[in-house]
Amino acid sequence: GVAKARADHITISGFEGGTGASPLTAIKHAGSPWEIGLAETQQTLVANRLRGRIVLQVDGGLRTGRDAVIGALLGADEFGFSTAPLIAAGCIMMRKCHLNTCPVGVATQDPVLRKRFKGTPEHVINYFFFIAEEMREIMAQLGFRSVEEMVGRVDALDRQPAIDHWKANGLDFSRIFAQPNMPADVSIRHNERQHHPIEKVLDRTLIAKAMPALERGEKVVIDSPIRSVDRSVGAMLSGEVAKRHGGAGLPDDTITVNLSGTAGQAFGAFLMTGVTVNLVGEANDYVGKGLSGGRIVVRPPANSIIVAEESIIVGNTVMYGATDGECYFRGVAGERFAVRNSGAVAVVEGTGDHGCEYMTGGIVVVIGQTGRNFAAGMSGGVAYVLDEDKSFAKRCNLSMVDIEP
């Protein structure tokens, strides 16, 4: 499905990796081996003649060059490493990533603990040099000159019973090693560049109309409709602002964009200082992702029959990783509102579960009810919550925050 929708990249993530913030039950018992998912994905894409247009990445417990070689032979173009490089940088796997108490300063905002971080880029570079060296040795044994040649060559994998146990006698790996019976001209690795009509996205129009502001600093007001297929609206415009005026951006409200309709994913992503976006309608997930000083206002139409304070106006994971700026929502937000907010200000009329998760700075005002697990992992910033029925304490995660009347 995602391949037919012209996705460029698919990641197969195995059950072995993951963040130290995960519950132990999830770490031990959730998910499946990446080998199974990767093999099935490769076979399905090849059988449907879609493999050439997709970059397949695999991750989840990769540790060695041998792991990467096996991933390539099963069909992966790219390989994700996380836990092992973190250990090379100093992580000791205390599994306290969500508590702000990492004793070696890797996953914490505490300035005292951060001083304990002793990792250097050279440690991580060294680790990957060893990975590459092991891969080259194995490739030489198999007769491959490049990683590209290896991708999808399941026939080069040899099966050897590593465990002599009666429980292993009935295991059948034939489906993992299966190869679709396709003509030789059907690609088994990524080799095509898909055409995406980037030149037609809404931001191109916004940039053209905002030229007086970008070039001369004049105030500009832009009116436009918006549809759900218009994704990341404001991101390219903000890129132009940053390119021409640096991180400081423009004076407030230099560029005002008035939109009406339903915004697609990541509306107002990375919005820069000086850009204000007003939306009359609604927006999907990831509104204000990486907000960088801009202002976002979302409200229902004046003639709408919905009760705004009881209706969802923006989706999940709003303001993910916001560092600066303002958001005002006339309605309720979905789950994980203001996750990892580190400096932005937001006003909303209610949130779903896990609001203000991992928040380290900024201000959030919730004029309504929240969902469960509010403020989980919140190590900074302030949240003001309207608690008319005195039930907020039951929905707030008090492991790292205190409630004041």
N, C-alpha and C positions, 0 to 999 in steps of 0.2 A: 504493500500500500504506500508506504513512504517513498519507495523507489519510483513508483508510478507518478507520485506527486512531485517528482523531480528533486528529491533530497540528494545532496551531494555527498553526504557523510552519514554512515551508520556505525554506532558503537555497540559492540557486544561486550557486556560487562559481567564477569564471572562472580561467583559467590565468595571467593577467597579474599578479595581485597575489601576496601571500605574504610570509612572514617572511624577513629577511636571514639567518636561520640555515639556510635550505634550501640543499642542494647546487646548484651552478650548473647541472648537468644537469637537475635538477627544475625550476628556474626557467625554463630555456630550452625544455625539450622535453616537460614533463608537463602533461596537462590539455587542455581545449578552451575555445574562446571562450564567455563567458557568454551571448552572444546566442543561440547554438544551444540551450544547455541551458534558458534561460529560455523561448524560444519553444516548445520541445517540451513543457515542463512546463505552460505556460499552456494550450496546445491540448488536452493530455490531461485536465487538470482540468476545463476547460470542457465537453469532450465527455462526461465522466462526471458532469456536474452537481455537481462538488465544489468548484469555484473559490470560491464565495461563503463557504465556511467557513475558507479558508486565507489567511494573510498570506504573500505571496511577497516575499522579499527577494533582492536581487542584489548581488554584490560581485565584486571581482577586477579591479583596474586602473582603477576609476572615477576620473576626474581633474577633469572639468568638468561644468557644468550641462547641456551638450548630452548627455553620457553618461547623466546621470540621466533626461533627457527620453526618450531612446531606450529606456532600461530601462522607464520607465513605459508607453510606447506598446506595448512588447512584452509587458507584463503585470505588471511589478513594482509592489508597493505601497510597498516600502521600499528604501533604497539604502545600502550599506555603503562607507564611505571609511576607509582606513587609512594607506596609504603617503603620500598627499598631505598629510593633516593632520600626520603625523609630520614630514614635511619642513618644514611651516610651523612646527612646534615646535622645529626645530633639527637633525633627522636629516640626515646627509650621505651616507647609503647606503654605508657602508663595508663592509657585509655581514659584520659581526663580532658580531652579536646574541648568538651562542652562546658567545663566547669571553671575555665579561666585560671586554672591552677597548674598549668603545665610546668613541671619543675625545671625543665631545660630551656624554657622560653620560646618554644616553637609555636604553640597554639595558645597564646595568651595576649591580653592587652595590658596586663599589669606591668608597669615600667620596671619594677624591681625584678620580676621574673624574666623579663625580656633581656635584662643585662646578662643573664646567665647563658644566653644563646652563644655557642662557640662555633657553630657551623660556618663553613666558607664555600664559595662556589666551586673551588678546586676539588673539594671532597666529592661533590656530586659529579663533576666532570670526570674525575678519576674513575668513579663507579661505572659511568657509561662507556669509558674507554675499555674497561674490562669486559663489559657486555659486548661491545663491538668486536673485541679481539676473539672472544669465544665464538661469536657468530661466524667470523671469518674462518676459523679453524674447522667448524662443522661444515660450512659451505664448501670449503676445499675438499673435504672428504666426500661430499655428495656430488661434486663436480659443477657447482653453480658459481657464476662469476659476479652475480649481483642479487640483491634481495628481490628485485622485480622478477627475475627468472624463477625464483622459488615459489612465488605466490600461486596458490592453487594446485601445486604439484603433489597431490595426495599420494600419488604412486611412489614417491620417494620416501614415504614413511614406512618404517618396518615395525612389525608387531612382535614383541618379545614378552613372554609371561614373567613379569617382575615379581609377582606374588604367588608363591606355591601354597595355595590354600584351597580347601574344598569349596568355599563360598565363591571363589573366582572361576570355578569350572564352567558355570553356566553363562558367563558374560559373553555377549555377542557385540562386537564393535563394527560389524559390517556396514551399518548405516553411517557411521562416522567416516569410514573410508570409501564410501560410495562416490562414484562420479557419474553425473548425468550423461546419457548417451546423446551427445550433441555434435553437430558438424564442427570441423576443425576451425572454421572462421568465427565461431562464437567465443567471445572473450571470457577468460577465467580470471582476469585481473582488471584493475582500473586502467583504462586507456582512452577515455573519451572526455571531452569537455562539454558540459551541458550549456545550452543557451537559456539564460534567464533574462527576461526583459527589464533589466535594471534601469535602462534609460527611460522607462515609462513610469517609474515609481513616483508617488506624490511629492516626495522631497525634492525632486528635480524642479518641479513647478514652484515649490516654496522658495528654493534657492534663487531662482530667476527673479521672482517677485521681491525678494529681500535684498537685492543687490544695492539699492541706495543705503541701506543700513550697514551692509557688510563693507562697502567701499568708503562711504562718507560718514557713517554714524548717524544718518537721519532716521527718524522714527518711521516705522512701516507697519501698516495694519493689513493683514491678508485674510480674506474670507474664502472658504472652500468646503465642499462636501467631503465626506470620508466614508469608506466602506471597510468591511471586515478583512478584505484582502490587502488593505493598506497596512503593512507591518512596519514596526520601528519608525513610525512617523516622527520626525524631528531629529533623528540621529544624524543623518547626513547634513542637515542644516546646521546642527551644532558642530559637526566636524569642520564646516566652513568657517564658523565663528572662531573656533579654536585655532584653525590654520592661519587666520588673518589677524587675530587679536590676542592669541595666547590663552593661557589658563584663566586669566582675569575676566575674559569675555567682554560683554558690552554693558553699558548702564541698564538698570532695570527697565523692562518694558520697551526696549528699543525695537524689538520685533514682536509683534502680537499676532498670533495666528488664531482665528476664530473658525472652528470646525463644527459641522453638524452631521450626525449619523452614528454608525457603530465602528469604533476603531479596532484594528486588528491587534495581534500580539505585540507586546513591547512598545506600546504607545508612549511617546515622550522619553524613550531610552536615551540616556547620557545627555539630557537636555542641559545646555550651557547657560551660564549667567547672561541675562539680557534677553532671553527668549521666553515669552509667555504663551502658553497654549491653552485656549478655552475650548472645551468640547461640550456641545449640547447633544446629549445622547448617552452612550454607554461605551465601555471599553473592556477588552479581554484581559488575559493574564499579563503579568510583568509590566504593568504601567509604571513608568518612572524608574525602570531598571538602571542602576548606575547614575541616578540623577546627580548632575554636577553644577547646580546653582540656578537652574531654570525654575519656572513656576508652571504647575499643571492644575487646571480647574476642570472638574467634570460634574455636570449637573443634568438632570432630565429636562426635557422640553417643558416650557411653561404650560402648555395645554395637555400635558401627560396626565392620565388618570391614576397612575401608580402612586402609592404612598412612599415617598422617597426614603424615609427613615426605616422602612420595613423591606426595602427592595435592594437587591444587589445592583450596584452601579459600575463596579470594577471587579475584575477576576481575582485569581490567586497570585500570591507571591508579588504583591505590589511593592514598589520601592526597594527591590532587592539590591543591596549594596549601595544605596544612595549615600552620597558624601556631603551634599549641600543642596539647598533649594527648598521649595515649598510645594505642598500638594494639598488641595482642598476638594473633598468629595462629598457631594450632596446625595448621600446614600450609603449603603453598606458595602464593605469590601469582603473578599473571599478569605481563604485560609492563608496563613503565613504572611500576614500584612506587616510591612516594614522589617522583614527579615534582614538581618545584618546591616540595618541602618546605622550609619556612623556620623551623621551630622545634619540631616534634613529635618524639616518641620512638616508635620502632617495633621490634618483635621479630617475625621471621618465619622459617620453616624452608626458605626458598628463594625465588628470584624468576625471572621470565622475562627477556627481553632488555630493555635500556635502563633498568635499575634505577637509582634515585637521579639521574635525568636532571635537569639544571638545578637541583639542590638547592642551597640557599643557607644552610641552618642546620638544627639539630636533630641527632638521633642515630638511626641505623638499625643494627640488629643482625641479620645474616643467618646463621642456624645451618644452613647447607646451601649448595648450589650456586647460583650466579647464572647468568643468561643472558649473551649477548654485549653489548658496548658499555656495560658498567656504568660509572656515574659520568660519562657524557658531559655536558659543560657544567656539571659540579658545581663551584661556586665557594665553597662553605662547608659547614659541618657536618662530621660524622664518621660513617663507615660501618665497622662491624666485621664481617668476613666469615670464616666458618669455612672454611679452605682445606685440607682433609685430603689431597687428591691433588696439591697444589701446582700447580694449573692456572689459578688465578684470574687471574694476571697476563696470561694470553693473552686473557681475556675482559673485562679492564678497559680502559677508554679512559683512557690516561695523559696526554692532552693538557693537563689542568688539575689533576690530582691526583697524589699520590705514595703509594706503598704502603710501609707500615712493618710489619715482622714483629711 
